[in-house]
Amino acid sequence: AEGGRILVRDIDAERNVLDLLEQYSFLVYPYGVYLEDEDKIFAFFQTGLSRLQKAAAVFYSDDFKLIIREKTPFISGIRLSSETDLLEFSFDLGDINPSEVSSIFAALREKKQYYRLKDGTFLSLDNKELNGMAQIADQLDLSDKDLEQKTLSLPKYRALYLDQQLKDAGMRNVKTNSAFEELVRDIRNPGDIPVSVPNSLESTLRDYQKTGFKWLKALSHYGLGGILADDMGLGKTIQVLALLLSDKEEGCRLPSLIVVPTSLVYNWGEEVCKFAPELNVLTVVGTKKERRTLMKRIPVADLVITSYPLTGTPMENSLTELWSIFDFIMPGYLFTHTKFMNTYERPIVKEQNKDAMKRLAGHIKPFVLRRLKTDVLKE
């Protein structure tokens, strides 16, 4: 009894409280219990405190506080700059200092539940947008210095990958400009591009070939490269000739170079004569001396055809050959060969890593157009 009152203990309720504290790893000392590990403190504040308040009345002093940021104001934007012809990718974590971004992403890679900011507050890492942004930073090989900037300048060939990754991360409110949107739309949906097939080929090209022509035209317009990888017999040559003829009709006076296996040099010449006789063709073959003589005529040619030794279908030989093709058509797109080997080729070839395969496919898919005969059988 105390002051005339009788205190009746509720042993079961006390046991429930003690069990709860034990679940969150509280340690016992003579006059109470305590926590000293940050992970455990975070876990208790995130879920344990509310459970304790349901089990008993909880009183605490003004000093007893821990701020958990469950949601981070995430602002992101991408624009294609007409001044620099580069992508400007911006992301902002509100009042969180940019110098902490790389450490936050490191904590995400370590699968931590939270990151303790320099102001003492805890940032919950159970956040789809943050995780998506961390994955993008890893995939684009962004350095700590890059992450400290609020706006990054990136090659525009990253546009389609960024667009898809941001959508996959659930970041629907990314601000974009019309130039960026047009680039993504034109390459993803080339059939909708308002560009005409050269008149001389309008009745020759099938619908899927017209789509292929428009896809090549979009890549050319944006200064990007790609691989037309249709099945054999689906008319890759005529789709390329349509592009070259269209460029000439639009005033292009620079020669284009066609490099093919030796056995196909004259086939290409015949195809040009048949489908695009308007193109002035120069075939550079023969001895070194003969080739040098022929090369003097390159400035007046629309199309220069030459050969290389046949080593097999590059797309089927190895991932390194795939890397080399992309490094030729868009230098740097698949990163350095060392990074490509470590990030993609070894995990895919030696470990059959499906995640690595999926990530590589995400990079190359927008720039490879492949139709099978079964896809266009009706045409």
Sine and cosine of phi, psi and omega as CSV:
sin_phi,cos_phi,sin_psi,cos_psi,sin_omega,cos_omega
0.00,0.00,0.53,-0.85,0.00,-1.00
-0.60,-0.80,0.86,-0.51,0.00,-1.00
0.84,0.54,0.57,0.82,0.01,-1.00
0.99,0.10,-0.06,1.00,0.02,-1.00
-0.98,-0.20,0.47,-0.88,0.04,-1.00
-0.94,-0.34,0.84,-0.54,0.03,-1.00
-1.00,-0.08,0.83,-0.55,0.01,-1.00
-0.95,-0.33,0.88,-0.47,-0.01,-1.00
-0.98,0.20,0.60,-0.80,0.10,-0.99
-0.97,-0.23,1.00,-0.05,-0.12,-0.99
-0.86,0.50,-0.66,0.75,-0.02,-1.00
-0.90,0.43,-0.68,0.73,0.01,-1.00
-0.91,0.42,-0.65,0.76,0.04,-1.00
-0.88,0.47,-0.65,0.76,0.00,-1.00
-0.89,0.45,-0.62,0.78,0.03,-1.00
-0.89,0.45,-0.67,0.74,0.01,-1.00
-0.90,0.43,-0.71,0.70,0.00,-1.00
-0.90,0.43,-0.62,0.78,0.05,-1.00
-0.89,0.47,-0.65,0.76,0.00,-1.00
-0.90,0.43,-0.71,0.70,0.02,-1.00
-0.89,0.46,-0.57,0.82,0.02,-1.00
-0.92,0.39,-0.61,0.80,0.03,-1.00
-0.87,0.50,-0.53,0.85,-0.01,-1.00
-0.99,-0.12,0.31,0.95,0.15,-0.99
0.91,0.42,0.53,0.85,0.11,-0.99
-0.91,0.41,0.61,-0.79,0.06,-1.00
-0.98,-0.18,0.51,-0.86,-0.06,-1.00
-0.98,-0.20,0.70,-0.71,0.18,-0.98
-0.73,-0.68,0.18,-0.98,-0.21,-0.98
-0.77,0.64,-0.53,0.85,-0.11,-0.99
-0.90,-0.43,0.29,0.96,0.01,-1.00
0.30,-0.95,-0.38,-0.92,0.02,-1.00
-0.75,-0.66,0.34,-0.94,-0.03,-1.00
-0.43,-0.90,0.33,-0.94,0.10,-0.99
-0.83,-0.56,0.61,-0.79,0.03,-1.00
-0.73,-0.68,-0.09,1.00,0.00,-1.00
-1.00,-0.09,0.76,-0.65,-0.08,-1.00
-0.87,0.50,-0.65,0.76,0.01,-1.00
-0.86,0.50,-0.68,0.74,-0.03,-1.00
-0.95,0.31,-0.61,0.79,0.05,-1.00
-0.88,0.47,-0.70,0.71,-0.01,-1.00
-0.88,0.48,-0.71,0.70,-0.03,-1.00
-0.88,0.47,-0.64,0.77,0.00,-1.00
-0.92,0.40,-0.69,0.72,-0.01,-1.00
-0.93,0.35,-0.53,0.85,-0.06,-1.00
-0.96,0.29,-0.67,0.75,-0.07,-1.00
-0.76,-0.65,-0.49,0.87,-0.12,-0.99
-0.96,0.29,-0.63,0.78,-0.08,-1.00
-0.88,0.47,-0.69,0.72,0.00,-1.00
-0.90,0.43,-0.58,0.82,0.05,-1.00
-0.92,0.39,-0.64,0.77,0.01,-1.00
-0.91,0.42,-0.62,0.78,-0.01,-1.00
-0.92,0.39,-0.43,0.90,0.06,-1.00
-0.98,0.21,-0.43,0.90,-0.05,-1.00
-1.00,0.02,-0.39,0.92,-0.07,-1.00
-0.32,-0.95,0.28,-0.96,0.12,-0.99
-0.96,0.27,0.78,-0.62,-0.06,-1.00
-0.91,-0.41,0.83,-0.55,0.06,-1.00
-0.91,-0.42,0.69,-0.73,0.01,-1.00
-0.54,-0.84,0.39,-0.92,-0.05,-1.00
-0.99,0.17,0.15,-0.99,0.02,-1.00
-0.90,0.44,-0.44,0.90,0.00,-1.00
-0.96,0.27,-0.31,0.95,-0.05,-1.00
-1.00,0.08,1.00,-0.03,0.02,-1.00
-0.42,-0.91,0.54,-0.84,0.07,-1.00
-0.53,-0.85,0.87,-0.49,-0.07,-1.00
-1.00,-0.02,0.85,-0.53,0.07,-1.00
-0.94,-0.33,0.83,-0.55,0.05,-1.00
-1.00,0.03,0.99,-0.16,0.00,-1.00
-0.96,0.27,-0.60,0.80,0.00,-1.00
-0.83,-0.55,0.71,-0.71,0.01,-1.00
-0.96,-0.29,0.78,-0.63,0.06,-1.00
-0.91,0.41,0.97,-0.25,-0.10,-1.00
-0.95,-0.30,0.90,-0.44,0.00,-1.00
-0.90,-0.44,0.79,-0.61,-0.03,-1.00
-0.69,-0.72,0.50,-0.87,0.01,-1.00
-0.45,-0.89,0.52,-0.86,0.08,-1.00
-0.70,-0.71,0.74,-0.67,0.10,-1.00
-0.65,-0.76,0.53,-0.85,0.10,-0.99
-0.99,-0.11,0.90,-0.43,-0.08,-1.00
-0.98,0.18,0.78,-0.62,0.05,-1.00
-0.97,0.24,-0.35,0.94,0.00,-1.00
-0.98,0.21,-0.69,0.72,-0.08,-1.00
-0.96,-0.27,-0.24,0.97,-0.08,-1.00
0.88,0.47,0.48,0.88,0.03,-1.00
-0.88,-0.47,0.36,-0.93,0.13,-0.99
-0.99,0.17,0.67,-0.74,0.12,-0.99
-0.92,-0.38,0.95,-0.32,-0.08,-1.00
-0.95,-0.30,0.87,-0.49,-0.05,-1.00
-0.86,-0.52,0.58,-0.81,0.13,-0.99
-0.54,-0.84,0.60,-0.80,-0.13,-0.99
-0.67,-0.74,0.79,-0.61,0.02,-1.00
-0.98,-0.20,0.60,0.80,0.05,-1.00
0.92,0.38,-0.80,-0.61,-0.07,-1.00
-1.00,0.05,0.14,0.99,0.05,-1.00
-0.98,0.21,0.77,-0.64,-0.04,-1.00
-0.89,0.45,0.77,-0.64,0.01,-1.00
-0.82,0.57,-0.44,0.90,-0.01,-1.00
-0.92,0.38,-0.25,0.97,-0.01,-1.00
-1.00,-0.08,-0.12,0.99,-0.10,-0.99
-0.88,0.48,-0.71,0.71,-0.03,-1.00
-0.89,0.45,-0.59,0.81,0.03,-1.00
-0.94,0.34,-0.59,0.81,0.06,-1.00
-0.89,0.46,-0.71,0.71,0.00,-1.00
-0.92,0.40,-0.57,0.82,0.05,-1.00
-0.90,0.44,-0.65,0.76,0.03,-1.00
-0.90,0.44,-0.59,0.80,0.06,-1.00
-0.90,0.43,-0.67,0.74,0.02,-1.00
-0.89,0.45,-0.51,0.86,0.01,-1.00
-1.00,0.10,0.10,1.00,0.05,-1.00
0.89,0.46,0.52,0.86,0.04,-1.00
-0.97,0.24,0.40,-0.92,-0.01,-1.00
-1.00,0.09,-0.36,0.93,-0.08,-1.00
-0.47,-0.88,0.22,-0.97,0.17,-0.99
-0.72,-0.69,0.76,-0.65,0.00,-1.00
-1.00,0.03,0.90,-0.43,-0.02,-1.00
-0.96,0.27,0.26,-0.97,-0.05,-1.00
-0.91,0.41,-0.36,0.93,0.03,-1.00
-1.00,0.09,0.06,1.00,0.06,-1.00
1.00,-0.07,-0.23,0.97,0.00,-1.00
-0.98,0.18,0.36,-0.93,-0.01,-1.00
-0.97,-0.25,0.78,-0.63,0.05,-1.00
-0.99,-0.16,0.90,-0.43,0.04,-1.00
-0.93,0.37,0.75,-0.67,-0.02,-1.00
-0.99,-0.14,0.15,0.99,0.10,-1.00
-0.99,0.12,0.94,0.35,-0.18,-0.98
-0.63,-0.78,0.92,-0.40,-0.09,-1.00
-0.88,0.47,-0.63,0.77,-0.03,-1.00
-0.92,0.40,-0.69,0.72,0.03,-1.00
-0.88,0.47,-0.70,0.72,0.02,-1.00
-0.89,0.45,-0.65,0.76,0.04,-1.00
-0.89,0.45,-0.66,0.75,0.01,-1.00
-0.92,0.40,-0.62,0.79,0.03,-1.00
-0.90,0.44,-0.64,0.77,0.03,-1.00
-0.91,0.42,-0.65,0.76,0.04,-1.00
-0.88,0.47,-0.70,0.72,0.01,-1.00
-0.86,0.50,-0.67,0.75,0.03,-1.00
-0.92,0.40,-0.72,0.70,-0.06,-1.00
-0.92,0.40,-0.51,0.86,0.01,-1.00
-1.00,-0.05,0.08,1.00,0.07,-1.00
0.85,0.53,0.67,0.74,-0.01,-1.00
-0.97,0.23,0.69,-0.72,-0.01,-1.00
-0.99,0.10,0.19,-0.98,0.07,-1.00
-0.86,0.51,-0.61,0.79,0.01,-1.00
-0.90,0.43,-0.64,0.77,0.05,-1.00
-0.86,0.51,-0.69,0.72,-0.10,-1.00
-0.94,0.34,-0.32,0.95,0.03,-1.00
-0.98,0.19,-0.23,0.97,0.02,-1.00
-1.00,0.02,0.60,-0.80,0.01,-1.00
-0.99,0.17,-0.35,0.94,0.04,-1.00
-0.72,-0.69,0.80,-0.60,0.01,-1.00
-0.95,-0.31,0.60,-0.80,0.12,-0.99
-0.98,-0.18,0.84,-0.54,-0.04,-1.00
-0.79,-0.61,0.46,-0.89,0.08,-1.00
-0.86,0.51,0.57,-0.82,-0.08,-1.00
-0.94,0.34,-0.22,0.97,0.07,-1.00
-0.93,0.38,-0.14,0.99,0.08,-1.00
-0.99,0.10,-0.05,1.00,-0.14,-0.99
-0.86,0.52,-0.76,0.65,-0.10,-0.99
-0.94,0.33,-0.60,0.80,0.04,-1.00
-0.91,0.42,-0.72,0.69,0.01,-1.00
-0.88,0.48,-0.70,0.72,-0.02,-1.00
-0.85,0.52,-0.71,0.70,-0.02,-1.00
-0.94,0.35,-0.67,0.74,-0.02,-1.00
-0.90,0.43,-0.64,0.77,0.01,-1.00
-0.92,0.40,-0.60,0.80,0.05,-1.00
-0.93,0.37,-0.68,0.73,0.01,-1.00
-0.89,0.46,-0.51,0.86,0.00,-1.00
-0.99,0.11,0.04,1.00,0.03,-1.00
0.98,0.22,0.28,0.96,-0.02,-1.00
-1.00,-0.02,0.99,0.14,-0.11,-0.99
-0.99,0.11,-0.28,0.96,-0.10,-0.99
-0.98,-0.17,0.49,0.87,0.02,-1.00
-0.96,0.29,0.76,-0.65,0.00,-1.00
-0.99,0.13,0.78,-0.63,0.01,-1.00
-0.75,-0.66,0.37,-0.93,0.09,-1.00
-0.98,-0.21,0.20,-0.98,-0.12,-0.99
-0.90,0.43,-0.54,0.84,-0.01,-1.00
-0.90,0.43,-0.66,0.75,0.05,-1.00
-0.91,0.42,-0.71,0.70,-0.03,-1.00
-0.88,0.47,-0.64,0.77,0.01,-1.00
-0.92,0.40,-0.66,0.75,0.02,-1.00
-0.86,0.52,-0.77,0.64,-0.02,-1.00
-0.89,0.47,-0.70,0.71,-0.04,-1.00
-0.91,0.42,-0.68,0.73,-0.06,-1.00
-0.90,0.44,-0.63,0.78,-0.05,-1.00
-0.99,0.15,-0.56,0.83,0.02,-1.00
-0.97,0.25,-0.57,0.82,-0.06,-1.00
-0.78,-0.62,0.91,0.41,-0.09,-1.00
-0.89,0.45,-0.41,0.91,-0.01,-1.00
-0.88,0.47,-0.36,0.93,-0.03,-1.00
-1.00,-0.02,-0.03,1.00,-0.05,-1.00
-0.94,0.34,0.76,-0.65,-0.01,-1.00
-0.99,0.17,0.93,0.38,0.04,-1.00
-0.78,-0.62,0.63,-0.77,-0.10,-1.00
-1.00,-0.08,0.62,-0.79,0.13,-0.99
-0.94,0.33,0.61,-0.79,0.06,-1.00
-0.77,0.64,0.67,-0.74,-0.09,-1.00
-0.80,0.60,-0.64,0.77,-0.07,-1.00
-0.93,0.38,-0.26,0.96,-0.02,-1.00
-0.91,-0.42,-0.01,1.00,-0.09,-1.00
-0.84,0.55,-0.69,0.72,-0.04,-1.00
-1.00,0.08,-0.18,0.98,-0.04,-1.00
-1.00,0.03,-0.65,0.76,-0.08,-1.00
-0.96,0.27,0.70,-0.71,0.14,-0.99
-0.98,0.20,0.21,-0.98,-0.08,-1.00
-0.86,0.51,-0.70,0.72,-0.03,-1.00
-0.92,0.40,-0.49,0.87,0.05,-1.00
-0.96,0.29,-0.55,0.83,0.08,-1.00
-0.91,0.41,-0.63,0.78,0.07,-1.00
-0.89,0.46,-0.67,0.74,0.04,-1.00
-0.88,0.47,-0.66,0.75,0.06,-1.00
-0.87,0.49,-0.70,0.71,-0.02,-1.00
-0.92,0.39,-0.58,0.81,0.05,-1.00
-0.89,0.45,-0.72,0.69,0.04,-1.00
-0.89,0.46,-0.62,0.78,0.00,-1.00
-0.90,0.44,-0.64,0.77,0.02,-1.00
-0.91,0.42,-0.72,0.70,0.03,-1.00
-0.85,0.52,-0.70,0.71,-0.01,-1.00
-0.89,0.46,-0.67,0.74,-0.02,-1.00
-0.87,0.50,-0.63,0.78,-0.04,-1.00
-1.00,-0.04,0.07,1.00,0.02,-1.00
0.95,0.32,0.50,0.86,-0.01,-1.00
-0.94,-0.33,0.20,-0.98,0.02,-1.00
-0.89,-0.45,0.26,-0.97,0.01,-1.00
-0.29,-0.96,0.12,-0.99,0.00,-1.00
-0.85,-0.53,0.91,-0.42,0.12,-0.99
-1.00,0.07,0.96,-0.30,-0.18,-0.98
-0.88,-0.47,0.59,0.80,0.03,-1.00
-0.87,0.49,0.41,-0.91,0.10,-0.99
-0.81,0.59,0.47,-0.88,0.08,-1.00
-0.86,0.50,0.71,-0.70,0.02,-1.00
1.00,-0.10,-0.03,1.00,-0.02,-1.00
-1.00,-0.09,0.09,1.00,0.14,-0.99
1.00,0.06,0.70,0.72,0.06,-1.00
-0.90,0.44,-0.62,0.78,-0.05,-1.00
-0.87,0.49,-0.74,0.68,-0.06,-1.00
-0.93,0.37,-0.49,0.87,0.06,-1.00
-0.92,0.39,-0.64,0.77,0.05,-1.00
-0.93,0.37,-0.66,0.76,0.03,-1.00
-0.89,0.46,-0.59,0.81,0.05,-1.00
-0.88,0.47,-0.65,0.76,0.04,-1.00
-0.89,0.46,-0.75,0.67,-0.05,-1.00
-0.91,0.41,-0.62,0.79,0.03,-1.00
-0.92,0.38,-0.64,0.77,0.04,-1.00
-0.88,0.47,-0.69,0.73,0.01,-1.00
-0.87,0.49,-0.67,0.75,0.00,-1.00
-0.91,0.42,-0.66,0.75,0.00,-1.00
-0.90,0.44,-0.45,0.89,0.01,-1.00
-1.00,0.03,0.07,1.00,0.11,-0.99
0.97,-0.24,0.09,1.00,0.02,-1.00
-0.93,0.37,0.79,-0.61,-0.02,-1.00
-0.92,-0.39,0.06,1.00,0.00,-1.00
-1.00,0.04,0.62,-0.78,0.01,-1.00
-0.95,0.30,0.50,-0.87,0.10,-1.00
-0.96,-0.30,0.52,-0.86,-0.06,-1.00
-0.94,-0.35,0.80,-0.60,0.08,-1.00
-0.93,-0.38,0.87,-0.50,0.01,-1.00
-0.91,-0.42,0.89,-0.45,-0.09,-1.00
-0.72,-0.69,0.26,-0.97,0.11,-0.99
-0.85,0.52,0.49,-0.87,-0.05,-1.00
-0.78,0.62,-0.64,0.77,-0.05,-1.00
-0.91,0.41,-0.27,0.96,-0.06,-1.00
-0.95,-0.30,-0.02,1.00,-0.05,-1.00
-0.83,0.55,-0.78,0.62,-0.07,-1.00
-0.97,0.24,-0.47,0.88,0.11,-0.99
-0.86,0.51,-0.69,0.73,0.02,-1.00
-0.88,0.47,-0.69,0.73,0.03,-1.00
-0.85,0.52,-0.66,0.75,0.01,-1.00
-0.92,0.39,-0.63,0.78,0.02,-1.00
-0.90,0.44,-0.63,0.77,0.03,-1.00
-0.90,0.44,-0.73,0.69,0.01,-1.00
-0.87,0.50,-0.58,0.81,-0.05,-1.00
-0.97,0.23,-0.72,0.70,-0.15,-0.99
-0.97,-0.25,-0.41,0.91,-0.05,-1.00
-0.62,-0.79,0.87,0.49,-0.04,-1.00
-0.89,0.46,-0.25,0.97,0.02,-1.00
-0.93,0.36,-0.32,0.95,-0.02,-1.00
-0.99,0.12,0.76,-0.65,0.04,-1.00
-0.99,0.11,0.93,-0.37,-0.13,-0.99
-0.98,-0.20,0.67,-0.74,0.11,-0.99
-0.83,-0.56,0.88,-0.48,0.03,-1.00
-0.99,-0.16,0.89,-0.46,-0.06,-1.00
-0.98,-0.21,0.99,-0.17,0.02,-1.00
-0.66,-0.76,0.07,-1.00,0.05,-1.00
0.97,-0.26,-0.30,-0.95,0.01,-1.00
-0.95,0.32,0.17,-0.99,0.01,-1.00
-0.85,0.52,-0.66,0.75,-0.01,-1.00
-0.91,0.42,-0.69,0.73,-0.01,-1.00
-0.91,0.42,-0.64,0.77,0.02,-1.00
-0.90,0.44,-0.68,0.74,0.01,-1.00
-0.88,0.48,-0.62,0.78,0.03,-1.00
-0.91,0.42,-0.71,0.71,-0.01,-1.00
-0.90,0.43,-0.58,0.82,-0.05,-1.00
-0.89,0.45,-0.36,0.93,0.03,-1.00
-0.92,0.40,-0.32,0.95,-0.03,-1.00
-1.00,-0.05,0.00,1.00,-0.05,-1.00
-0.84,0.54,-0.66,0.75,-0.06,-1.00
-0.85,0.53,-0.42,0.91,-0.03,-1.00
-0.99,-0.15,0.04,1.00,-0.02,-1.00
-1.00,-0.04,0.50,-0.87,0.17,-0.99
-1.00,0.04,-0.53,0.85,-0.12,-0.99
-0.62,-0.78,0.81,-0.59,0.04,-1.00
-0.92,-0.38,0.83,-0.56,-0.02,-1.00
-0.93,-0.38,0.79,-0.61,0.06,-1.00
-0.60,-0.80,0.00,-1.00,-0.17,-0.98
-0.83,-0.56,0.20,-0.98,0.15,-0.99
-0.59,-0.81,0.38,-0.92,0.05,-1.00
-0.90,0.44,0.69,-0.72,-0.03,-1.00
-0.98,0.19,0.82,-0.57,0.00,-1.00
-0.86,-0.51,0.12,0.99,-0.04,-1.00
0.91,-0.41,0.10,-0.99,0.00,-1.00
-0.97,0.22,0.93,-0.37,-0.09,-1.00
-0.81,0.59,-0.63,0.78,-0.05,-1.00
-0.90,0.44,-0.36,0.93,-0.06,-1.00
-0.97,-0.23,-0.17,0.99,-0.12,-0.99
-0.98,0.20,-0.81,0.58,-0.01,-1.00
-0.23,-0.97,0.30,-0.95,0.04,-1.00
-0.93,0.38,-0.48,0.88,0.05,-1.00
-0.89,0.45,-0.60,0.80,0.04,-1.00
-0.93,0.37,-0.57,0.82,0.10,-0.99
-0.88,0.47,-0.70,0.71,0.04,-1.00
-0.85,0.52,-0.69,0.72,-0.07,-1.00
-0.91,0.41,-0.59,0.81,0.04,-1.00
-0.90,0.43,-0.74,0.67,0.01,-1.00
-0.91,0.42,-0.57,0.82,0.00,-1.00
-0.93,0.36,-0.38,0.93,0.08,-1.00
-0.99,0.15,-0.73,0.69,-0.08,-1.00
-0.98,0.18,-0.50,0.87,0.05,-1.00
-0.57,-0.82,0.99,0.16,-0.08,-1.00
-0.78,0.63,0.78,-0.62,0.04,-1.00
1.00,-0.03,-0.18,0.98,-0.11,-0.99
-0.88,0.47,-0.69,0.73,0.04,-1.00
-0.99,-0.15,0.45,0.89,0.11,-0.99
0.93,0.38,-0.18,-0.98,0.03,-1.00
-0.95,0.31,0.36,-0.93,-0.01,-1.00
-0.89,0.45,-0.61,0.79,0.02,-1.00
-0.88,0.48,-0.73,0.68,0.01,-1.00
-0.90,0.43,-0.64,0.77,0.01,-1.00
-0.88,0.48,-0.69,0.72,0.00,-1.00
-0.88,0.47,-0.72,0.69,-0.07,-1.00
-0.96,0.30,-0.58,0.82,-0.10,-1.00
-1.00,0.04,-0.56,0.83,-0.12,-0.99
-0.85,-0.53,-0.85,0.53,-0.18,-0.98
-0.88,0.47,-0.77,0.64,-0.02,-1.00
-0.89,0.45,-0.76,0.65,0.02,-1.00
-0.86,0.51,-0.60,0.80,-0.05,-1.00
-0.97,0.25,-0.74,0.67,-0.09,-1.00
-0.97,0.25,-0.71,0.70,-0.09,-1.00
-1.00,0.05,-0.52,0.85,-0.09,-1.00
-0.93,-0.38,-0.08,1.00,-0.07,-1.00
0.78,0.63,0.68,0.73,-0.05,-1.00
-0.96,0.28,0.94,-0.33,-0.07,-1.00
-0.94,0.34,-0.52,0.85,0.02,-1.00
-0.91,0.41,-0.68,0.73,0.04,-1.00
-0.89,0.45,-0.63,0.77,0.03,-1.00
-0.89,0.45,-0.66,0.75,0.01,-1.00
-0.91,0.42,-0.66,0.75,-0.01,-1.00
-0.92,0.39,-0.64,0.77,0.04,-1.00
-0.91,0.42,-0.67,0.74,0.04,-1.00
-0.86,0.50,-0.60,0.80,0.03,-1.00
-0.88,0.48,-0.55,0.83,0.02,-1.00
-0.97,0.25,-0.69,0.72,-0.18,-0.98
-1.00,0.00,-0.38,0.92,-0.11,-0.99
-0.81,0.59,-0.69,0.72,-0.03,-1.00
-0.90,0.43,-0.33,0.94,-0.11,-0.99
-0.92,-0.39,0.30,0.95,0.12,-0.99
-0.78,-0.62,0.85,-0.52,0.06,-1.00
-0.93,-0.36,0.91,-0.42,-0.04,-1.00
-0.74,-0.67,0.85,-0.53,0.12,-0.99
-0.89,-0.46,0.65,-0.76,0.04,-1.00
-0.99,-0.11,0.34,-0.94,0.02,-1.00
-0.86,0.51,-0.58,0.82,0.01,-1.00
-0.91,0.41,-0.43,0.90,-0.01,-1.00
-0.95,0.31,-0.52,0.86,-0.12,-0.99
-0.87,-0.49,0.43,0.90,-0.08,-1.00
-0.83,0.56,-0.66,0.75,-0.03,-1.00
-0.90,0.44,-0.57,0.82,-0.01,-1.00
-0.97,0.23,0.00,0.00,0.00,0.00
